[in-house]
Amino acid sequence: MLIRKAEYVASAVNPAQYPVENIPEIALAGRSNVGKSSLINRFLGRRNLARTGGTPGKTQTLNFYRINEEWFFVDLPGYGYAKVAKEIKARWGKMMAEYFGRRKNLLAVIQIVDLRHEPSQEDREMQSWLRHQEIPTLIVATKVDKVARGKWPKNLKIIAQSLNIDDWQLILPFSAETGIGNAELHEAMEQILGWPE
């Protein structure tokens, strides 16, 4: 997939603020501090389009990025950060439920997990909820550059078992630092969008 143009379009907290274009969307979900913004920047070949920060829980809106004038990448609020107040967590949950329930042009969700850690309760709940809603999901395990390659299969099997995924090889290893998995993620996006080879 050639990224000719990528632009930030909107941040939304309710449906009235969603972009009005009826073009396909692929959403990105994951725990706070799992590397969603870094993945977006690496995927798009942009250094700072998605803002990265040292403060987990910073993304509190749905951020829409228009790609090639053809589809949206939607960065969802990170979940599972303990220091965020309960009322904010509740607001995020309502925001995501509204988005998933109303967005008819949502094709799939990329769920991000950290290769170094077993998925959290929130990760498991998200995967279970997406499955219940019958939303196609691709699991991407980030930060693989921080784990010896020989240990990847063991860690990926733990993630697969935790998230009830039949085949651990369906999980895509990814590193925003080194670019591992970026070409494979581009291919996966093309398949989701239904583009010809």
Phi and psi in degrees as GROMACS dihedral restraints (atoms count N, CA, C in turn):
[ dihedral_restraints ]
;  ai    aj    ak    al  type     phi  dphi    fc
    3     4     5     6     1   -90.4    20    10
    4     5     6     7     1   120.4    20    10
    6     7     8     9     1   -89.6    20    10
    7     8     9    10     1   101.3    20    10
    9    10    11    12     1   -85.7    20    10
   10    11    12    13     1   -34.3    20    10
   12    13    14    15     1  -149.6    20    10
   13    14    15    16     1   133.9    20    10
   15    16    17    18     1  -140.8    20    10
   16    17    18    19     1   126.9    20    10
   18    19    20    21     1  -143.3    20    10
   19    20    21    22     1   141.5    20    10
   21    22    23    24     1   -71.7    20    10
   22    23    24    25     1   132.2    20    10
   24    25    26    27     1  -112.6    20    10
   25    26    27    28     1   -46.5    20    10
   27    28    29    30     1  -161.8    20    10
   28    29    30    31     1   154.4    20    10
   30    31    32    33     1  -115.8    20    10
   31    32    33    34     1   132.4    20    10
   33    34    35    36     1  -130.6    20    10
   34    35    36    37     1   145.8    20    10
   36    37    38    39     1  -119.1    20    10
   37    38    39    40     1    -6.6    20    10
   39    40    41    42     1  -152.6    20    10
   40    41    42    43     1   163.8    20    10
   42    43    44    45     1   -56.7    20    10
   43    44    45    46     1   -29.5    20    10
   45    46    47    48     1   -63.9    20    10
   46    47    48    49     1   -20.2    20    10
   48    49    50    51     1   -99.2    20    10
   49    50    51    52     1    -1.4    20    10
   51    52    53    54     1   -66.6    20    10
   52    53    54    55     1   149.0    20    10
   54    55    56    57     1   -59.2    20    10
   55    56    57    58     1   147.1    20    10
   57    58    59    60     1   -87.7    20    10
   58    59    60    61     1   -14.2    20    10
   60    61    62    63     1   -62.1    20    10
   61    62    63    64     1   132.6    20    10
   63    64    65    66     1   -93.6    20    10
   64    65    66    67     1    67.6    20    10
   66    67    68    69     1  -117.5    20    10
   67    68    69    70     1   159.1    20    10
   69    70    71    72     1   -58.0    20    10
   70    71    72    73     1   150.0    20    10
   72    73    74    75     1  -130.7    20    10
   73    74    75    76     1   142.8    20    10
   75    76    77    78     1  -124.8    20    10
   76    77    78    79     1   123.6    20    10
   78    79    80    81     1  -101.0    20    10
   79    80    81    82     1   155.9    20    10
   81    82    83    84     1  -122.0    20    10
   82    83    84    85     1   119.3    20    10
   84    85    86    87     1  -122.8    20    10
   85    86    87    88     1   148.0    20    10
   87    88    89    90     1   174.3    20    10
   88    89    90    91     1   167.0    20    10
   90    91    92    93     1   -65.7    20    10
   91    92    93    94     1   155.6    20    10
   93    94    95    96     1   -58.5    20    10
   94    95    96    97     1   140.2    20    10
   96    97    98    99     1    71.9    20    10
   97    98    99   100     1    19.6    20    10
   99   100   101   102     1   -90.9    20    10
  100   101   102   103     1    -8.7    20    10
  102   103   104   105     1   102.1    20    10
  103   104   105   106     1    27.9    20    10
  105   106   107   108     1   -64.1    20    10
  106   107   108   109     1   -48.1    20    10
  108   109   110   111     1   -64.0    20    10
  109   110   111   112     1   -39.4    20    10
  111   112   113   114     1   -64.3    20    10
  112   113   114   115     1   -38.8    20    10
  114   115   116   117     1   -63.1    20    10
  115   116   117   118     1   -45.3    20    10
  117   118   119   120     1   -58.9    20    10
  118   119   120   121     1   -47.9    20    10
  120   121   122   123     1   -62.0    20    10
  121   122   123   124     1   -42.5    20    10
  123   124   125   126     1   -65.8    20    10
  124   125   126   127     1   -45.1    20    10
  126   127   128   129     1   -59.9    20    10
  127   128   129   130     1   -41.5    20    10
  129   130   131   132     1   -87.1    20    10
  130   131   132   133     1    -8.7    20    10
  132   133   134   135     1    69.3    20    10
  133   134   135   136     1    29.6    20    10
  135   136   137   138     1  -117.4    20    10
  136   137   138   139     1   142.9    20    10
  138   139   140   141     1   -76.6    20    10
  139   140   141   142     1   -43.7    20    10
  141   142   143   144     1  -136.5    20    10
  142   143   144   145     1    29.2    20    10
  144   145   146   147     1   -65.1    20    10
  145   146   147   148     1   -49.8    20    10
  147   148   149   150     1   -92.3    20    10
  148   149   150   151     1   127.2    20    10
  150   151   152   153     1   -74.8    20    10
  151   152   153   154     1   127.3    20    10
  153   154   155   156     1  -103.5    20    10
  154   155   156   157     1   150.4    20    10
  156   157   158   159     1  -150.6    20    10
  157   158   159   160     1   158.0    20    10
  159   160   161   162     1   -81.3    20    10
  160   161   162   163     1    -4.1    20    10
  162   163   164   165     1  -102.0    20    10
  163   164   165   166     1   106.6    20    10
  165   166   167   168     1   -60.6    20    10
  166   167   168   169     1   148.6    20    10
  168   169   170   171     1    83.3    20    10
  169   170   171   172     1    10.2    20    10
  171   172   173   174     1   -72.4    20    10
  172   173   174   175     1   -37.5    20    10
  174   175   176   177     1   -74.8    20    10
  175   176   177   178     1   107.6    20    10
  177   178   179   180     1  -116.6    20    10
  178   179   180   181     1    12.7    20    10
  180   181   182   183     1  -134.3    20    10
  181   182   183   184     1   167.0    20    10
  183   184   185   186     1   -86.5    20    10
  184   185   186   187     1   120.0    20    10
  186   187   188   189     1  -105.4    20    10
  187   188   189   190     1   124.2    20    10
  189   190   191   192     1  -102.6    20    10
  190   191   192   193     1   129.1    20    10
  192   193   194   195     1  -120.5    20    10
  193   194   195   196     1   122.7    20    10
  195   196   197   198     1   -88.6    20    10
  196   197   198   199     1   127.7    20    10
  198   199   200   201     1  -112.6    20    10
  199   200   201   202     1   123.4    20    10
  201   202   203   204     1    53.3    20    10
  202   203   204   205     1    23.5    20    10
  204   205   206   207     1    61.1    20    10
  205   206   207   208     1    16.4    20    10
  207   208   209   210     1  -119.7    20    10
  208   209   210   211     1   -27.9    20    10
  210   211   212   213     1  -156.5    20    10
  211   212   213   214     1   163.0    20    10
  213   214   215   216     1  -108.9    20    10
  214   215   216   217     1   137.7    20    10
  216   217   218   219     1   -98.7    20    10
  217   218   219   220     1   123.9    20    10
  219   220   221   222     1  -115.8    20    10
  220   221   222   223     1   114.4    20    10
  222   223   224   225     1   -88.3    20    10
  223   224   225   226     1   112.8    20    10
  225   226   227   228     1   -85.1    20    10
  226   227   228   229     1   156.7    20    10
  228   229   230   231     1   -58.5    20    10
  229   230   231   232     1   137.9    20    10
  231   232   233   234     1   -66.4    20    10
  232   233   234   235     1   148.4    20    10
  234   235   236   237     1  -119.6    20    10
  235   236   237   238     1   162.4    20    10
  237   238   239   240     1    86.2    20    10
  238   239   240   241     1    15.3    20    10
  240   241   242   243     1   -94.2    20    10
  241   242   243   244     1   120.4    20    10
  243   244   245   246     1   -62.0    20    10
  244   245   246   247     1   -30.8    20    10
  246   247   248   249     1   -82.3    20    10
  247   248   249   250     1    -1.0    20    10
  249   250   251   252     1   -84.8    20    10
  250   251   252   253     1   134.3    20    10
  252   253   254   255     1   -60.5    20    10
  253   254   255   256     1   150.8    20    10
  255   256   257   258     1   -59.8    20    10
  256   257   258   259     1   -39.0    20    10
  258   259   260   261     1   -66.6    20    10
  259   260   261   262     1   -31.7    20    10
  261   262   263   264     1   -70.0    20    10
  262   263   264   265     1   -42.2    20    10
  264   265   266   267     1   -58.7    20    10
  265   266   267   268     1   -43.5    20    10
  267   268   269   270     1   -62.7    20    10
  268   269   270   271     1   -39.6    20    10
  270   271   272   273     1   -65.1    20    10
  271   272   273   274     1   -42.0    20    10
  273   274   275   276     1   -60.7    20    10
  274   275   276   277     1   -43.9    20    10
  276   277   278   279     1   -60.3    20    10
  277   278   279   280     1   -42.9    20    10
  279   280   281   282     1   -64.4    20    10
  280   281   282   283     1   -40.6    20    10
  282   283   284   285     1   -60.8    20    10
  283   284   285   286     1   -45.6    20    10
  285   286   287   288     1   -70.0    20    10
  286   287   288   289     1   -39.7    20    10
  288   289   290   291     1   -62.4    20    10
  289   290   291   292     1   -41.3    20    10
  291   292   293   294     1   -62.3    20    10
  292   293   294   295     1   -44.2    20    10
  294   295   296   297     1   -62.8    20    10
  295   296   297   298     1   -51.9    20    10
  297   298   299   300     1   -62.8    20    10
  298   299   300   301     1   -34.1    20    10
  300   301   302   303     1   -77.0    20    10
  301   302   303   304     1   -27.3    20    10
  303   304   305   306     1  -104.9    20    10
  304   305   306   307     1   -21.3    20    10
  306   307   308   309     1   -85.9    20    10
  307   308   309   310     1    94.9    20    10
  309   310   311   312     1   -71.1    20    10
  310   311   312   313     1   -21.8    20    10
  312   313   314   315     1   -91.5    20    10
  313   314   315   316     1     9.4    20    10
  315   316   317   318     1   -75.8    20    10
  316   317   318   319     1   118.3    20    10
  318   319   320   321     1   -90.4    20    10
  319   320   321   322     1   -35.6    20    10
  321   322   323   324     1  -166.6    20    10
  322   323   324   325     1   164.9    20    10
  324   325   326   327     1  -120.7    20    10
  325   326   327   328     1   131.6    20    10
  327   328   329   330     1   -93.5    20    10
  328   329   330   331     1   113.3    20    10
  330   331   332   333     1   -97.8    20    10
  331   332   333   334     1   124.2    20    10
  333   334   335   336     1   -99.0    20    10
  334   335   336   337     1   130.8    20    10
  336   337   338   339     1  -128.6    20    10
  337   338   339   340     1   164.2    20    10
  339   340   341   342     1   -96.7    20    10
  340   341   342   343     1   121.6    20    10
  342   343   344   345     1   -56.5    20    10
  343   344   345   346     1   -28.1    20    10
  345   346   347   348     1   -76.1    20    10
  346   347   348   349     1   -16.6    20    10
  348   349   350   351     1  -129.0    20    10
  349   350   351   352     1   148.2    20    10
  351   352   353   354     1   -64.3    20    10
  352   353   354   355     1   140.8    20    10
  354   355   356   357     1   -54.4    20    10
  355   356   357   358     1   144.2    20    10
  357   358   359   360     1   -79.7    20    10
  358   359   360   361     1   172.8    20    10
  360   361   362   363     1   -58.2    20    10
  361   362   363   364     1   -40.4    20    10
  363   364   365   366     1   -65.2    20    10
  364   365   366   367     1   -37.8    20    10
  366   367   368   369     1   -60.8    20    10
  367   368   369   370     1   -45.4    20    10
  369   370   371   372     1   -65.2    20    10
  370   371   372   373     1   -40.5    20    10
  372   373   374   375     1   -64.6    20    10
  373   374   375   376     1   -40.6    20    10
  375   376   377   378     1   -63.3    20    10
  376   377   378   379     1   -46.1    20    10
  378   379   380   381     1   -62.6    20    10
  379   380   381   382     1   -43.2    20    10
  381   382   383   384     1   -63.1    20    10
  382   383   384   385     1   -41.1    20    10
  384   385   386   387     1   -67.1    20    10
  385   386   387   388     1   -43.2    20    10
  387   388   389   390     1   -62.7    20    10
  388   389   390   391     1   -39.0    20    10
  390   391   392   393     1   -65.6    20    10
  391   392   393   394     1   -42.9    20    10
  393   394   395   396     1   -62.3    20    10
  394   395   396   397     1   -37.2    20    10
  396   397   398   399     1   -80.7    20    10
  397   398   399   400     1    -3.9    20    10
  399   400   401   402     1    58.9    20    10
  400   401   402   403     1    40.5    20    10
  402   403   404   405     1   -95.5    20    10
  403   404   405   406     1   120.1    20    10
  405   406   407   408     1   -55.6    20    10
  406   407   408   409     1   136.7    20    10
  408   409   410   411     1  -135.6    20    10
  409   410   411   412     1   136.9    20    10
  411   412   413   414     1  -113.3    20    10
  412   413   414   415     1   127.8    20    10
  414   415   416   417     1   -92.4    20    10
  415   416   417   418     1   127.2    20    10
  417   418   419   420     1  -118.4    20    10
  418   419   420   421     1   125.2    20    10
  420   421   422   423     1   -98.6    20    10
  421   422   423   424     1   113.1    20    10
  423   424   425   426     1   -91.8    20    10
  424   425   426   427     1   174.4    20    10
  426   427   428   429     1    62.9    20    10
  427   428   429   430     1    32.4    20    10
  429   430   431   432     1   -69.2    20    10
  430   431   432   433     1   -19.5    20    10
  432   433   434   435     1   -67.5    20    10
  433   434   435   436     1   -14.6    20    10
  435   436   437   438     1   -93.9    20    10
  436   437   438   439     1     4.3    20    10
  438   439   440   441     1  -128.0    20    10
  439   440   441   442     1   136.0    20    10
  441   442   443   444     1   -58.2    20    10
  442   443   444   445     1   134.9    20    10
  444   445   446   447     1   -55.2    20    10
  445   446   447   448     1   -34.3    20    10
  447   448   449   450     1   -64.2    20    10
  448   449   450   451     1   -19.7    20    10
  450   451   452   453     1   -94.4    20    10
  451   452   453   454     1    -5.9    20    10
  453   454   455   456     1   -56.6    20    10
  454   455   456   457     1   -50.6    20    10
  456   457   458   459     1   -56.2    20    10
  457   458   459   460     1   -43.2    20    10
  459   460   461   462     1   -59.9    20    10
  460   461   462   463     1   -47.6    20    10
  462   463   464   465     1   -66.7    20    10
  463   464   465   466     1   -39.7    20    10
  465   466   467   468     1   -65.9    20    10
  466   467   468   469     1   -35.7    20    10
  468   469   470   471     1   -65.9    20    10
  469   470   471   472     1   -38.4    20    10
  471   472   473   474     1   -63.1    20    10
  472   473   474   475     1   -43.8    20    10
  474   475   476   477     1   -62.9    20    10
  475   476   477   478     1   -46.0    20    10
  477   478   479   480     1   -60.5    20    10
  478   479   480   481     1   -44.7    20    10
  480   481   482   483     1   -63.7    20    10
  481   482   483   484     1   -42.4    20    10
  483   484   485   486     1   -64.5    20    10
  484   485   486   487     1   -36.2    20    10
  486   487   488   489     1   -97.4    20    10
  487   488   489   490     1     8.5    20    10
  489   490   491   492     1    58.9    20    10
  490   491   492   493     1    44.3    20    10
  492   493   494   495     1  -101.0    20    10
  493   494   495   496     1   126.7    20    10
  495   496   497   498     1   -62.9    20    10
  496   497   498   499     1   -40.3    20    10
  498   499   500   501     1  -123.9    20    10
  499   500   501   502     1   114.6    20    10
  501   502   503   504     1   -63.0    20    10
  502   503   504   505     1   -21.3    20    10
  504   505   506   507     1   -75.2    20    10
  505   506   507   508     1    -5.2    20    10
  507   508   509   510     1   -80.3    20    10
  508   509   510   511     1   -11.7    20    10
  510   511   512   513     1   -84.4    20    10
  511   512   513   514     1   132.5    20    10
  513   514   515   516     1   -94.0    20    10
  514   515   516   517     1   115.3    20    10
  516   517   518   519     1   -71.7    20    10
  517   518   519   520     1   139.4    20    10
  519   520   521   522     1  -147.7    20    10
  520   521   522   523     1   143.9    20    10
  522   523   524   525     1  -136.1    20    10
  523   524   525   526     1   119.0    20    10
  525   526   527   528     1   -69.6    20    10
  526   527   528   529     1   -26.2    20    10
  528   529   530   531     1   -70.5    20    10
  529   530   531   532     1   -49.0    20    10
  531   532   533   534     1  -102.6    20    10
  532   533   534   535     1   -16.4    20    10
  534   535   536   537     1    89.7    20    10
  535   536   537   538     1     1.5    20    10
  537   538   539   540     1   -56.4    20    10
  538   539   540   541     1   130.7    20    10
  540   541   542   543     1    85.3    20    10
  541   542   543   544     1    -6.1    20    10
  543   544   545   546     1   -67.3    20    10
  544   545   546   547     1   -43.5    20    10
  546   547   548   549     1   -62.6    20    10
  547   548   549   550     1   -40.3    20    10
  549   550   551   552     1   -66.5    20    10
  550   551   552   553     1   -35.5    20    10
  552   553   554   555     1   -67.5    20    10
  553   554   555   556     1   -38.2    20    10
  555   556   557   558     1   -60.7    20    10
  556   557   558   559     1   -43.3    20    10
  558   559   560   561     1   -62.8    20    10
  559   560   561   562     1   -42.4    20    10
  561   562   563   564     1   -63.0    20    10
  562   563   564   565     1   -39.6    20    10
  564   565   566   567     1   -63.4    20    10
  565   566   567   568     1   -41.4    20    10
  567   568   569   570     1   -61.0    20    10
  568   569   570   571     1   -41.4    20    10
  570   571   572   573     1   -65.2    20    10
  571   572   573   574     1   -42.8    20    10
  573   574   575   576     1   -61.0    20    10
  574   575   576   577     1   -42.6    20    10
  576   577   578   579     1   -75.8    20    10
  577   578   579   580     1   -11.4    20    10
  579   580   581   582     1    75.9    20    10
  580   581   582   583     1    25.0    20    10
  582   583   584   585     1   -80.0    20    10
  583   584   585   586     1   147.2    20    10
  585   586   587   588     1   -66.7    20    10
  586   587   588   589     1   155.6    20    10
